[in-house]
Amino acid sequence: MARSNRAILVGLQRPDDTAAEAQALLAELHELVSNVGVEIRGSIIARLREENPRTLVGSGKLEEIAQLARDNECGLIIFDDELTPAQQRNWEKDAKLRAIDRQEIILDIFITRAKTREAVLQVELAALQQMLPRLKRLWSHLDRQRGGGTMQRDAGETQLEMDQRKIRDKIAKVRRDLAEVVAQRATQRKQRKRVPLPTFSIVGYTNAGKSSLLNKLTGSEVLAANKLFATLDPTTRRLALPSGRALLLTDTVGFVRRLPHRLVEAFKATLEEAVQADFLVHVIDLGSPERDKHAETTLQVLTEIGAGDRPVITVLNKADLCDEVERAQALAAYPDAKLVSTKTGEGIPALLQRLEECAASRDEHMTLLIPHDQYAMLSKLHAGATILNSKALPEGTRVEVYVPTRLQETCRAWAIKE
């Protein structure tokens, strides 16, 4: 394996961070890096009193990290914190090692996971935005290789400007293409709203079991892999509740601490599904020692994208992996949560009942007598309401129905007292 594919991981512990927090973030970085095919040969936590603007860490720690990399025949340093383009250049100049950060790793994972045109465009936009300020690093490499005469440097600057313009033009094109896809998604959302079912979006930290929950509840077969960011594209399924009431359930991209801002921006179209939902189903990995931090990150991102005011159903997933003490502690921290195991089915009936209650809060129980010449209205009720029973009568069709908010005023004209 080439030295460039062997890495030392560097975590940072600032004055306000505990050793446990720094170690947990480093462990998460380890999991992220393991998803991109890089061999991890060592790791270190650097304690920072203050950031060095030139290389992030001080010169002594830089040399310590560089020596650790040389001892382990590594050509790559991966920081848990964001590096500026200048800091990356300085690391390569001072330590003769390539330095990247958590954000680049997350971006690489997104690139491998993107399947649909929308996801591919969103990732491409983020990658181009990442690349633009880092072009100078590439050209400084070429300049050194050529020997660096004045004429060559001028030519390099000209080529750098040309490359920057090409990337800016490409960014503009990707934005236009993405706007078309976003418009298509908006059209699809409007079509769903014509069928006025309550909407629920499943949100949560990456690998918490969101896709597994969607599959368990709806009987679908959405990819549910035990890996980070297995889902980049929202998937919507219709769920029929035990009462006969129906709702729409959407799986969304998972969150992660220190999610690159450019990725949040790029994926706003995808995350729009959470903003537009009537309710959020927040899935937390019960067995994770970092579950509270993960929950905090999820709620923070939801607030950033404008979904912080949505009603939330909290689901503590993977209950089958925890003992009674862990369960009790978790329920004490999240008293309104539902304990669930998508593997064993534990807690699924209770969760369905909670979904039923939420959906019912938007519905009104009505008995209607729909005249025969209002067949279109009857079709709307079949498509977007929950009909409990119906009976054909000489004067029309009598239906007992749960009517969603969007149809209630229209239906009052045919309401009858039981």
C-alpha positions as CSV (number, residue, x, y, z in Angstrom):
1,M,0.0,0.0,0.0
2,A,1.4,3.4,-1.0
3,R,2.5,5.8,1.8
4,S,-0.1,8.3,0.6
5,N,-2.8,5.8,1.6
6,R,-1.5,5.3,5.1
7,A,-2.5,7.8,7.7
8,I,-2.0,9.2,11.2
9,L,-5.2,10.6,12.8
10,V,-4.9,13.8,14.9
11,G,-7.6,14.7,17.4
12,L,-7.6,18.1,19.2
13,Q,-8.4,18.8,22.8
14,R,-9.1,22.5,23.5
15,P,-9.2,24.0,27.0
16,D,-13.0,23.5,27.2
17,D,-12.9,19.9,26.0
18,T,-12.6,16.9,28.3
19,A,-10.3,14.1,27.5
20,A,-13.3,11.8,27.0
21,E,-14.9,14.2,24.5
22,A,-11.6,14.5,22.5
23,Q,-11.2,10.7,22.5
24,A,-14.8,10.2,21.4
25,L,-14.4,12.5,18.5
26,L,-11.1,10.8,17.5
27,A,-12.9,7.4,17.6
28,E,-15.6,8.9,15.3
29,L,-12.9,10.1,12.9
30,H,-11.4,6.6,13.0
31,E,-14.8,5.2,11.8
32,L,-15.2,7.9,9.1
33,V,-11.7,7.2,7.7
34,S,-12.3,3.5,7.8
35,N,-15.1,4.1,5.3
36,V,-12.7,5.5,2.6
37,G,-10.2,2.7,2.3
38,V,-7.3,4.5,4.1
39,E,-5.1,2.4,6.4
40,I,-4.8,3.9,9.8
41,R,-1.4,3.3,11.4
42,G,-1.7,5.5,14.5
43,S,-3.4,8.4,16.2
44,I,-2.6,11.1,18.6
45,I,-4.5,13.8,20.6
46,A,-2.9,17.3,20.6
47,R,-3.8,19.5,23.5
48,L,-4.3,23.1,22.3
49,R,-4.1,26.1,24.5
50,E,-4.5,28.3,21.5
51,E,-4.5,27.6,17.7
52,N,-1.5,28.2,15.7
53,P,-2.8,30.1,12.6
54,R,0.0,28.7,10.5
55,T,-0.3,25.0,11.1
56,L,-3.1,24.7,13.7
57,V,-0.8,23.0,16.2
58,G,2.6,24.4,17.5
59,S,5.9,23.6,15.9
60,G,6.8,21.1,18.6
61,K,3.6,19.1,18.1
62,L,4.0,19.3,14.3
63,E,7.4,17.7,14.6
64,E,6.1,15.0,17.0
65,I,3.2,14.2,14.6
66,A,5.5,14.2,11.6
67,Q,7.9,11.8,13.3
68,L,5.1,9.5,14.2
69,A,4.1,9.5,10.5
70,R,7.7,8.8,9.4
71,D,8.1,6.0,11.9
72,N,4.9,4.3,10.6
73,E,5.7,5.0,6.9
74,C,2.7,7.3,6.5
75,G,2.3,10.0,3.9
76,L,-1.0,11.4,5.2
77,I,-2.1,13.3,8.3
78,I,-5.9,13.5,8.9
79,F,-7.1,16.2,11.4
80,D,-10.4,16.0,13.2
81,D,-10.7,19.8,12.9
82,E,-11.0,21.9,9.8
83,L,-7.7,23.0,8.2
84,T,-7.6,26.2,6.1
85,P,-6.0,25.9,2.6
86,A,-3.0,27.9,3.9
87,Q,-2.5,25.5,6.8
88,Q,-2.6,22.5,4.5
89,R,0.1,24.1,2.3
90,N,2.2,24.9,5.4
91,W,2.0,21.3,6.6
92,E,3.2,20.0,3.3
93,K,6.0,22.6,3.2
94,D,7.2,22.1,6.8
95,A,6.5,18.4,7.3
96,K,6.6,17.1,3.7
97,L,3.3,15.3,4.4
98,R,-0.1,15.7,2.9
99,A,-2.6,17.0,5.5
100,I,-6.4,16.8,5.2
101,D,-9.3,17.1,7.6
102,R,-12.6,15.5,8.7
103,Q,-14.5,17.6,6.2
104,E,-12.6,16.1,3.3
105,I,-13.2,12.6,4.6
106,I,-16.9,13.2,5.0
107,L,-17.0,14.7,1.4
108,D,-15.2,11.6,0.1
109,I,-17.8,9.3,1.8
110,F,-20.6,11.3,0.3
111,I,-19.0,11.0,-3.2
112,T,-19.0,7.2,-2.9
113,R,-22.6,7.1,-1.6
114,A,-24.2,9.4,-4.0
115,K,-26.4,7.5,-6.5
116,T,-29.3,9.7,-7.8
117,R,-28.7,12.7,-10.0
118,E,-29.7,15.1,-7.1
119,A,-27.2,13.5,-4.7
120,V,-24.5,13.5,-7.3
121,L,-25.0,17.2,-8.1
122,Q,-25.2,18.1,-4.4
123,V,-21.9,16.3,-3.7
124,E,-20.3,17.8,-6.8
125,L,-21.2,21.3,-5.7
126,A,-19.7,20.8,-2.3
127,A,-16.5,19.2,-3.8
128,L,-16.0,22.1,-6.2
129,Q,-16.5,24.6,-3.4
130,Q,-13.9,22.7,-1.4
131,M,-11.5,22.6,-4.3
132,L,-11.6,26.3,-5.4
133,P,-9.6,27.8,-2.5
134,R,-7.1,24.9,-2.6
135,L,-6.0,25.2,-6.2
136,K,-3.0,27.3,-5.2
137,R,-1.6,24.3,-3.3
138,L,-1.7,22.2,-6.5
139,W,0.1,25.0,-8.5
140,S,2.7,25.5,-5.8
141,H,3.6,21.8,-6.2
142,L,4.0,22.2,-10.0
143,D,6.0,25.3,-9.5
144,R,8.5,23.5,-7.3
145,Q,8.7,20.6,-9.7
146,R,9.6,23.0,-12.6
147,G,12.2,24.9,-10.8
148,G,10.3,28.1,-10.3
149,G,11.6,30.7,-12.7
150,T,9.9,34.1,-13.1
151,M,8.4,33.3,-16.5
152,Q,7.2,29.9,-15.2
153,R,5.6,31.5,-12.1
154,D,3.8,34.0,-14.3
155,A,2.5,31.2,-16.5
156,G,1.5,29.3,-13.5
157,E,-0.5,32.3,-12.2
158,T,-2.2,32.6,-15.5
159,Q,-3.1,28.9,-15.5
160,L,-4.3,29.2,-11.9
161,E,-6.6,32.0,-12.8
162,M,-7.9,30.0,-15.8
163,D,-8.5,27.0,-13.6
164,Q,-10.3,29.1,-11.0
165,R,-12.5,30.5,-13.7
166,K,-13.3,27.0,-15.0
167,I,-14.3,25.9,-11.5
168,R,-16.5,29.0,-10.9
169,D,-18.2,28.3,-14.3
170,K,-18.7,24.7,-13.3
171,I,-20.1,25.7,-9.9
172,A,-22.6,28.0,-11.7
173,K,-23.7,25.2,-14.0
174,V,-24.1,22.7,-11.2
175,R,-26.2,25.2,-9.3
176,R,-28.4,25.6,-12.4
177,D,-28.8,21.9,-12.8
178,L,-29.5,21.5,-9.1
179,A,-32.1,24.2,-9.2
180,E,-34.0,22.1,-11.9
181,V,-33.9,19.0,-9.7
182,V,-35.0,21.0,-6.7
183,A,-38.0,22.3,-8.8
184,Q,-38.8,18.7,-9.7
185,R,-38.7,17.7,-6.1
186,A,-41.0,20.6,-5.2
187,T,-43.4,19.4,-7.9
188,Q,-43.4,15.9,-6.4
189,R,-44.0,17.4,-2.9
190,K,-47.0,19.4,-4.3
191,Q,-48.4,16.2,-5.8
192,R,-48.1,14.4,-2.4
193,K,-49.9,17.3,-0.7
194,R,-52.8,16.8,-3.1
195,V,-53.2,13.6,-1.2
196,P,-53.5,15.3,2.2
197,L,-51.9,12.6,4.4
198,P,-49.9,13.6,7.5
199,T,-46.2,13.6,6.8
200,F,-43.5,12.3,9.1
201,S,-39.7,12.6,8.5
202,I,-37.2,10.2,10.1
203,V,-34.1,12.2,11.3
204,G,-31.1,11.4,13.4
205,Y,-27.4,10.9,13.6
206,T,-25.8,8.8,10.9
207,N,-26.0,5.0,11.5
208,A,-28.7,5.3,14.2
209,G,-31.0,3.0,12.3
210,K,-33.3,5.3,10.4
211,S,-33.6,3.2,7.2
212,S,-34.0,0.1,9.3
213,L,-36.9,1.8,11.1
214,L,-38.5,2.8,7.8
215,N,-38.2,-0.8,6.6
216,K,-39.6,-2.3,9.8
217,L,-42.7,0.1,9.8
218,T,-43.6,0.0,6.1
219,G,-42.2,-3.4,5.0
220,S,-40.1,-1.8,2.4
221,E,-36.5,-2.7,1.4
222,V,-34.6,0.6,1.5
223,L,-30.8,0.1,1.8
224,A,-30.1,-0.2,5.6
225,A,-26.4,-0.9,5.9
226,N,-24.3,-0.7,9.0
227,K,-22.2,2.1,7.7
228,L,-22.0,5.9,7.8
229,F,-24.2,7.9,5.4
230,A,-25.7,4.8,3.8
231,T,-28.7,7.1,2.9
232,L,-28.2,10.3,1.0
233,D,-31.5,10.5,-0.9
234,P,-34.8,10.9,0.9
235,T,-37.2,7.9,0.4
236,T,-40.9,8.3,1.1
237,R,-43.2,5.4,1.8
238,R,-46.9,5.2,2.7
239,L,-47.6,3.6,6.1
240,A,-51.0,2.1,6.9
241,L,-51.6,2.2,10.7
242,P,-53.5,-0.5,12.5
243,S,-56.6,1.7,12.6
244,G,-56.6,2.0,8.8
245,R,-55.4,5.6,8.9
246,A,-52.5,6.3,6.5
247,L,-49.5,8.6,6.6
248,L,-46.3,9.3,4.6
249,L,-43.0,8.4,6.2
250,T,-39.7,9.8,4.8
251,D,-36.1,8.6,5.5
252,T,-33.5,11.4,5.3
253,V,-29.7,11.8,5.3
254,G,-28.0,11.3,8.6
255,F,-26.2,14.0,10.6
256,V,-22.8,14.0,12.1
257,R,-20.8,16.3,14.4
258,R,-18.8,18.9,12.6
259,L,-20.8,18.3,9.4
260,P,-19.1,20.6,6.8
261,H,-21.2,23.7,6.3
262,R,-20.9,23.4,2.6
263,L,-22.5,20.0,2.7
264,V,-25.4,21.3,4.9
265,E,-25.8,24.0,2.2
266,A,-25.5,21.5,-0.7
267,F,-28.0,19.1,0.9
268,K,-30.6,21.7,1.8
269,A,-32.8,20.4,-1.0
270,T,-32.7,16.9,0.5
271,L,-33.1,18.2,4.1
272,E,-36.1,20.2,2.9
273,E,-38.2,17.0,3.4
274,A,-37.6,17.5,7.2
275,V,-38.6,21.2,7.0
276,Q,-41.8,20.4,5.2
277,A,-42.9,17.4,7.4
278,D,-45.8,17.7,9.9
279,F,-43.8,15.6,12.5
280,L,-40.2,14.5,13.0
281,V,-39.3,11.0,14.2
282,H,-35.9,11.5,15.9
283,V,-34.0,8.2,16.0
284,I,-31.2,7.8,18.6
285,D,-28.8,4.9,18.9
286,L,-29.5,3.7,22.5
287,G,-26.3,1.8,22.7
288,S,-24.0,4.6,21.7
289,P,-22.1,6.2,24.6
290,E,-22.3,9.4,22.6
291,R,-26.0,9.4,22.2
292,D,-26.6,12.7,24.0
293,K,-24.1,14.5,21.9
294,H,-25.5,12.8,18.8
295,A,-29.0,14.0,19.7
296,E,-27.8,17.5,20.4
297,T,-26.1,17.6,16.9
298,T,-29.3,16.4,15.2
299,L,-31.5,19.0,16.9
300,Q,-28.9,21.8,16.2
301,V,-28.9,21.0,12.5
302,L,-32.7,20.8,12.4
303,T,-32.7,24.3,13.9
304,E,-30.2,25.5,11.3
305,I,-32.4,24.4,8.4
306,G,-35.6,25.8,9.9
307,A,-37.2,22.6,11.2
308,G,-36.6,23.2,14.9
309,D,-40.2,24.0,15.7
310,R,-41.6,20.7,14.4
311,P,-43.3,18.2,16.9
312,V,-40.8,15.5,17.6
313,I,-41.3,11.8,18.5
314,T,-38.1,10.5,20.0
315,V,-37.2,6.8,19.3
316,L,-34.4,5.0,21.3
317,N,-33.4,2.4,18.8
318,K,-31.2,-0.8,19.2
319,A,-32.9,-1.6,22.6
320,D,-32.0,-5.2,22.1
321,L,-28.3,-4.4,22.7
322,C,-28.9,-2.7,26.1
323,D,-29.5,-4.0,29.6
324,E,-32.3,-2.8,32.0
325,V,-30.0,-0.3,33.7
326,E,-29.0,1.4,30.4
327,R,-32.7,1.4,29.3
328,A,-33.8,3.0,32.6
329,Q,-31.0,5.7,32.3
330,A,-32.0,6.5,28.8
331,L,-35.7,6.8,29.6
332,A,-34.9,9.1,32.5
333,A,-33.0,11.3,30.1
334,Y,-35.8,11.1,27.4
335,P,-39.0,10.4,29.4
336,D,-41.3,10.7,26.3
337,A,-39.2,8.4,24.1
338,K,-40.2,5.0,22.7
339,L,-37.8,2.1,23.2
340,V,-37.5,0.2,20.0
341,S,-35.6,-2.6,18.4
342,T,-35.9,-2.8,14.6
343,K,-34.2,-6.2,14.9
344,T,-36.6,-7.9,17.3
345,G,-39.7,-5.7,16.8
346,E,-39.7,-4.7,20.4
347,G,-41.6,-1.4,20.9
348,I,-42.9,-1.2,17.3
349,P,-46.6,-1.5,18.4
350,A,-46.1,1.3,20.9
351,L,-44.5,3.5,18.3
352,L,-47.3,2.8,15.8
353,Q,-49.7,3.9,18.5
354,R,-47.8,7.1,19.0
355,L,-47.8,7.8,15.3
356,E,-51.5,7.1,15.3
357,E,-52.0,9.7,18.1
358,C,-50.0,12.3,16.2
359,A,-51.8,11.7,12.9
360,A,-55.1,11.8,14.7
361,S,-54.3,15.2,16.2
362,R,-54.5,16.6,12.7
363,D,-57.7,14.7,11.8
364,E,-61.4,15.2,12.6
365,H,-63.8,12.3,13.0
366,M,-66.8,13.0,10.8
367,T,-69.8,11.2,9.3
368,L,-70.6,12.5,5.8
369,L,-73.4,11.9,3.3
370,I,-71.8,12.5,-0.1
371,P,-74.4,13.1,-2.9
372,H,-74.0,10.9,-6.0
373,D,-73.1,13.9,-8.1
374,Q,-70.1,14.6,-5.8
375,Y,-68.1,11.5,-6.8
376,A,-64.9,13.5,-7.1
377,M,-65.1,14.4,-3.4
378,L,-65.5,10.7,-2.6
379,S,-62.4,10.0,-4.6
380,K,-60.5,12.6,-2.7
381,L,-61.5,11.0,0.6
382,H,-60.4,7.6,-0.5
383,A,-57.0,9.0,-1.6
384,G,-56.3,11.3,1.3
385,A,-58.4,10.4,4.3
386,T,-59.0,7.3,6.5
387,I,-62.4,5.9,5.7
388,L,-63.7,3.6,8.5
389,N,-66.8,2.4,6.7
390,S,-69.1,3.5,3.9
391,K,-72.6,2.5,2.8
392,A,-74.5,3.3,-0.4
393,L,-77.9,4.9,0.2
394,P,-80.6,6.2,-2.2
395,E,-79.6,9.8,-1.5
396,G,-75.8,9.3,-1.6
397,T,-72.9,7.5,0.1
398,R,-72.7,7.6,3.8
399,V,-69.0,7.5,5.1
400,E,-67.5,7.5,8.5
401,V,-64.1,9.0,8.1
402,Y,-61.0,10.6,9.7
403,V,-60.7,13.9,7.7
404,P,-57.3,15.6,7.5
405,T,-57.0,19.3,8.2
406,R,-56.8,20.3,4.5
407,L,-60.2,18.7,3.7
408,Q,-62.2,19.5,6.8
409,E,-63.8,22.8,5.7
410,T,-64.8,21.3,2.3
411,C,-66.4,18.3,4.0
412,R,-68.5,20.3,6.5
413,A,-71.1,20.9,3.8
414,W,-71.9,17.2,3.9
415,A,-71.5,16.4,7.6
416,I,-74.4,14.7,9.4
417,K,-75.0,14.1,13.0
418,E,-74.9,10.4,14.0
